[in-house]
Every structure is written in C-alpha cells, then in structure tokens.
C-alpha cells in the first residue's frame, strides 16, 4: 500500500505546483500590462527577468547546498541555458510585445489555450505520445470555451476592432509556440539536474539575452518619473511569476508530461481575468464566465484522464506481480510511466 500511495502523492503534489504556477502566470498579465504602460516592452521584460535571475541566484546560494556534490557538465549547463533562451527570452519578448499592442485579456486566453494544442500536436508528430479520445475531447472543449470567452471579451466585434489588436494577438500566438517548445525541451534539462539549478541557469541566460534587446530602449524610460506602483509590480513580477513560478513549473514537469502540464494552462485565463477585474477594473461579462467554465472543464477532463491512465498503468503490473515481490520492486523504480503520460 505504501508503494502505491507514494506515486499518487507525488503526482498530486506536482499538480499543486502546476496550479500555483498558473495562478502566478495569470496574475502576470494584468501586472505586466500596468508596467508596459510606463516603459518599452523590452525594458519591462529584462527588468522582470533580471530581478528574477538575481532572486534565483540567492535561492541557489542558500538552498542549493544539498546538490553541490553533484558536478554538472558543461553540456548540462548549456542545455539549460538554451532552453532558457526559448522559455524566458523568446516567450517574454513576444509576451511583452503583445501586451504593448493588445489587451492583456487577449493574451490570457490565446497563450494558455493554444500552448497545450501546439504541444500535443508536436508530440504526436514526433510519435512521443498517443492522445486518447478523452484528451482530444478535453482540448477541443477548452478551445471551444476560449472562442466563447474571446467573443465575450471583445464584445462581439471579432477581429474588426483594430489592426493593432490583431497584430498583438498574432504576437501572442508566437508566444504560445515558444512556450510549447519550452515545455517539451525542459524535460531533457531535468535529467540529472535539480529544478532550482535548471531554473536559475535558464532564467539567467534568458535575462542576459533580453538585456541585449533592451539596451537601445533604456534611454526612452523616464526613470525618475516612474510611479511607485510600477516598481511594486516589477518586484512582484520578478519574485512570484518569475522566480517562484518557473521553479514550481520545473518541479511539476519532473512528474507530469509536457502536454499534461500545458493543458493545466487552461486555468490561466480564470486567474488572469480575476486579476484584471480586481486590479484593472476591466469588465467581466456572463459570456466570459461561461467560456471560462467550459475551458476549465476541458482542462480537467484532459488532465484527470491522463492521470487515471497513469495510475492504472502502475497498478495493473503490480497486481499481476503480487506473488513476486522482486517484480513489484523493479516496477516501482521505473519512472517512465510517470514522465510519458
């Protein structure tokens, strides 16, 4: 019984990490929208992740002592840095660029809803995962909810409300693609490297790359005129949605497959819209509420179906090997079923 309960506990903890990550990510849309109103999007991105990198370096200095005995190879560090260029630099360039062109509510729909679709499509094309009918149905339900949500958010105007908004939505789409690639590539980074180190190296590499893009725009910022609320938002973005959230996301990916992890991103619009209503005073219609409920239902369908399949796959060999204790022990040491989903 103990051997069966331990994987279930680890899986539940992984989902809690991912859900907390999505809460941070959802709040980041409204917080970041406030920041880009006072400075160029490139500068906002580098301040967020430069601060996040410093926080992670401090965490690594004080909390990473247990892993100091494990010597990392240059290849491992370079792999973590390369993934950081995708998940930190590329994604956030598109993220903040989109915020400067379109409402934050568009990004909180497009990025978390399309990332799981793109991730699943890539994994299916590579032959690394097989999608069940329940998972496909959950994804379709999530997309349908996103359509309803977008119509409600746009007041039924569709794409005719302005070229700038359409351009921003297309930029958000590129951000969704970057996050999908980042989620898939992160699995290899976690092999032989603890989440704190992987997050720190990736964030540091991404922040340095963002700095290259931001340097020409620093002179455009009126630093003395920045309101205190902008600095408060930057501090929050560097701590919560960056340092803590990325660390939580890596911890979740140690147990959950990339497609399942990104499916949980369907909950980001719920958190994002809640923050927009509370802190930015944006409207929230009944149609948007309906879309959010449908999206959440789709995410739960896809996630719970994958989890039940994993549990059944673990329990069935254990029950078949009940008389043979060594066989059960061997199965419990194989993490493949946890990672592939």
C-alpha positions in Angstrom: 0.0 0.0 0.0 2.8 2.4 0.8 4.5 1.9 -2.6 1.2 2.6 -4.3 0.4 5.7 -2.2 3.8 7.4 -2.8 3.5 7.9 -6.6 -0.1 9.2 -6.1 1.2 11.7 -3.5 4.0 12.8 -5.8 1.5 13.2 -8.7 -0.9 15.3 -6.5 2.0 17.5 -5.4 3.1 18.0 -9.0 -0.4 19.2 -10.0 -0.5 21.6 -7.0 2.9 23.0 -8.1 1.5 23.5 -11.7 -1.7 25.1 -10.4 0.2 27.5 -8.3 2.4 28.3 -11.3 -0.7 29.1 -13.4 -2.1 31.4 -10.7 1.2 33.3 -10.8 1.2 33.3 -14.6 -2.4 34.5 -14.7 -1.7 37.4 -12.4 1.3 38.4 -14.5 -0.8 39.5 -17.5 -2.5 42.3 -15.5 0.6 43.2 -13.6 2.8 43.3 -16.8 0.1 45.4 -18.6 0.5 48.0 -15.9 4.3 48.1 -16.3 4.4 48.3 -20.1 2.2 51.4 -19.9 5.3 53.3 -18.4 8.2 51.8 -20.3 9.1 50.0 -23.6 8.2 46.3 -23.5 11.8 45.2 -24.0 12.9 47.1 -20.8 9.9 45.7 -18.8 10.9 42.2 -19.8 14.5 42.5 -18.8 13.7 44.2 -15.5 11.3 41.4 -14.6 13.7 38.5 -15.5 16.9 40.3 -14.5 15.3 40.6 -11.0 14.1 37.1 -11.1 17.6 35.8 -12.0 19.1 37.6 -9.0 16.5 36.1 -6.7 17.1 32.6 -8.1 20.9 33.0 -7.7 20.3 33.9 -4.0 18.0 30.9 -3.6 20.6 28.7 -5.2 23.3 30.0 -2.8 21.2 29.4 0.3 19.0 26.4 -0.7 21.2 24.6 -3.2 23.7 23.2 -0.8 22.3 19.7 -0.9 23.0 19.4 -4.6 26.5 20.9 -4.5 28.0 17.4 -4.5 26.6 16.7 -8.0 29.0 18.2 -10.5 27.3 19.4 -13.6 28.8 19.0 -17.0 29.2 21.8 -19.5 26.6 20.2 -21.7 24.0 20.2 -19.0 24.6 23.9 -18.3 24.5 24.8 -22.0 21.2 22.8 -22.4 19.6 24.6 -19.5 20.8 27.9 -21.0 19.4 27.1 -24.4 16.0 26.1 -23.0 16.1 29.4 -21.1 16.6 31.3 -24.4 13.3 29.8 -25.6 11.2 29.9 -22.4 12.5 33.1 -21.0 13.9 35.3 -23.8 11.7 34.3 -26.8 8.5 33.8 -24.9 8.7 37.0 -22.9 9.7 39.1 -25.9 6.5 38.0 -27.6 4.6 38.3 -24.3 5.5 41.9 -23.5 5.4 42.9 -27.2 1.8 41.5 -27.4 0.9 43.4 -24.2 2.0 46.7 -25.9 -0.3 46.1 -28.8 -3.4 44.2 -27.5 -5.3 44.0 -24.2 -3.9 41.7 -21.6 -7.2 39.7 -21.6 -6.4 38.5 -25.2 -3.0 37.1 -24.1 -4.5 35.4 -21.1 -6.7 33.5 -23.5 -4.5 32.9 -26.5 -1.3 31.8 -24.8 -2.6 29.2 -22.2 -5.3 27.8 -24.6 -3.1 27.3 -27.7 0.0 26.2 -25.9 -1.4 22.8 -25.0 -2.8 22.3 -28.5 0.6 23.1 -30.1 2.4 21.0 -27.5 0.2 18.0 -28.2 0.5 18.4 -31.9 4.3 18.5 -31.8 4.4 15.4 -29.5 2.0 13.5 -31.8 4.0 14.5 -34.9 7.2 13.2 -33.2 5.5 10.0 -32.1 6.3 10.6 -28.4 2.7 10.5 -27.1 -0.6 8.9 -28.0 -3.7 11.1 -27.4 -6.8 9.4 -26.1 -10.2 10.4 -27.1 -10.8 11.9 -23.7 -7.7 14.1 -24.0 -8.6 15.2 -27.6 -12.2 15.9 -26.3 -10.8 17.9 -23.4 -8.6 20.0 -25.7 -11.5 20.6 -28.1 -13.7 21.6 -25.2 -11.0 24.0 -24.0 -10.7 25.6 -27.4 -14.5 26.0 -27.7 -14.5 27.7 -24.3 -11.8 30.0 -25.5 -13.8 31.0 -28.5 -16.8 31.8 -26.4 -14.5 33.7 -23.9 -12.9 35.7 -26.7 -16.3 36.7 -28.1 -17.4 37.9 -24.7 -14.2 39.8 -24.1 -14.3 41.5 -27.5 -18.0 42.5 -27.2 -18.7 40.5 -30.4 -16.6 42.8 -32.6 -14.3 40.0 -33.6 -11.1 40.9 -35.4 -12.6 44.2 -36.8 -11.8 46.2 -33.7 -8.4 47.3 -35.0 -5.2 46.2 -36.7 -3.1 46.8 -33.7 -5.1 44.3 -31.7 -4.9 41.7 -34.4 -1.2 42.1 -34.6 -0.9 41.8 -30.9 -2.9 38.6 -31.0 -0.6 37.1 -33.6 2.4 38.0 -31.4 0.7 36.2 -28.5 0.4 33.2 -30.8 4.2 33.2 -31.3 4.5 33.3 -27.5 2.2 30.2 -27.3 4.5 28.4 -29.7 7.6 29.4 -27.8 6.1 28.1 -24.5 5.1 24.8 -26.1 8.7 24.2 -27.3 10.0 25.2 -23.9 7.7 22.8 -22.1 8.9 19.9 -24.3 12.6 20.8 -24.2 12.5 21.3 -20.4 12.1 17.5 -19.8 15.6 16.8 -21.0 17.1 19.6 -18.9 15.7 17.9 -15.7 17.6 14.7 -16.4 20.5 14.8 -13.9 19.8 18.4 -12.8 17.6 19.6 -9.9 14.8 22.1 -10.7 16.4 25.0 -8.8 19.7 24.8 -10.8 17.8 24.3 -14.1 15.5 27.3 -13.4 18.4 29.5 -12.4 20.7 28.8 -15.4 17.7 29.1 -17.8 16.5 32.3 -16.3 19.9 33.9 -16.2 20.6 33.0 -19.8 17.2 34.3 -20.9 17.7 37.6 -18.9 21.1 38.2 -20.5 19.6 37.7 -23.9 16.7 40.1 -23.1 19.2 42.6 -22.0 20.7 42.7 -25.5 17.3 43.6 -26.9 16.5 46.1 -24.2 19.7 48.2 -24.1 18.7 50.5 -27.0 15.4 51.3 -25.3 16.8 52.2 -21.8 17.2 55.9 -22.8 13.4 56.1 -23.5 12.5 55.5 -19.9 11.9 58.4 -17.6 13.3 56.7 -14.5 12.7 59.5 -12.1 9.0 59.8 -13.1 8.1 56.1 -12.7 5.3 55.7 -10.1 5.8 53.6 -7.0 3.1 51.2 -8.2 5.2 50.4 -11.3 8.2 49.4 -9.1 5.9 47.4 -6.9 4.6 45.5 -9.9 8.2 44.9 -11.1 9.2 43.5 -7.7 6.1 41.2 -7.8 6.8 40.0 -11.3 10.4 39.2 -10.5 9.5 37.2 -7.4 6.2 35.5 -8.0 5.5 34.9 -11.7 9.2 34.6 -12.5 11.5 33.0 -9.8 8.9 31.1 -7.8 6.6 30.2 -10.8 9.4 28.9 -13.0 10.8 26.8 -10.1 7.3 25.4 -9.4 6.9 24.6 -13.1 10.1 22.6 -13.3 9.1 20.7 -10.2 5.8 19.8 -11.8 7.5 18.7 -15.0 9.6 16.2 -13.1 6.4 14.0 -12.7 3.9 15.3 -15.3 4.3 15.0 -19.1 4.7 18.2 -21.1 1.3 18.0 -22.8 -0.5 17.5 -19.5 1.5 20.3 -17.9 0.5 22.7 -20.6 -3.1 21.5 -20.5 -3.2 22.9 -17.0 -2.6 26.3 -18.6 -6.3 26.3 -19.4 -6.8 27.6 -15.9 -4.6 30.7 -16.5 -7.5 32.7 -18.0 -9.5 32.2 -14.8 -6.7 33.7 -12.7 -5.9 36.3 -15.4 -9.4 37.7 -15.7 -9.9 37.7 -11.9 -6.8 39.9 -11.5 -7.9 42.1 -14.4 -11.3 42.7 -12.7 -9.9 43.2 -9.3 -6.8 45.4 -10.1 -7.5 47.0 -13.5 -11.3 47.4 -13.3 -11.9 45.5 -16.5 -15.4 44.2 -17.2 -16.3 40.6 -16.9 -19.5 39.5 -18.8 -21.7 36.5 -18.3 -20.5 35.2 -21.7 -16.9 35.4 -20.5 -17.8 33.4 -17.4 -19.4 30.7 -19.5 -16.3 30.5 -21.6 -14.0 30.3 -18.6 -16.1 27.4 -17.1 -16.1 25.5 -20.4 -12.3 25.9 -20.7 -11.7 24.8 -17.1 -14.0 21.7 -17.8 -11.9 20.8 -20.8 -8.7 21.1 -18.9 -9.9 19.0 -16.0 -11.2 16.3 -18.5 -7.8 16.1 -20.3 -5.7 16.2 -17.1 -7.7 13.7 -15.0 -8.0 11.2 -17.9 -4.2 11.2 -18.3 -3.7 10.8 -14.6 -6.1 7.9 -14.3 -4.3 6.2 -17.2 -1.0 6.6 -15.4 -2.3 5.2 -12.2 -3.9 2.2 -14.0 -0.7 1.5 -15.8 1.2 1.4 -12.4 -1.4 -0.6 -10.6 -2.0 -3.3 -13.2 1.6 -4.6 -13.3 1.7 -4.5 -9.5 -1.4 -6.6 -9.2 -0.3 -9.1 -11.8 3.1 -9.5 -9.9 1.6 -9.7 -6.5 3.1 -13.1 -5.6 6.6 -12.0 -6.8 7.9 -9.2 -4.6 11.1 -8.5 -6.7 8.9 -7.8 -9.8 6.9 -5.2 -7.9 10.1 -3.5 -6.7 11.5 -3.3 -10.2 8.4 -1.7 -11.5 8.3 0.9 -8.8 11.8 2.1 -9.7 10.8 2.8 -13.3 9.9 6.4 -13.7 9.0 6.2 -17.4 5.3 5.8 -16.8 5.2 9.0 -14.8 7.0 11.0 -17.4 5.4 9.8 -20.6 1.8 10.1 -19.5 
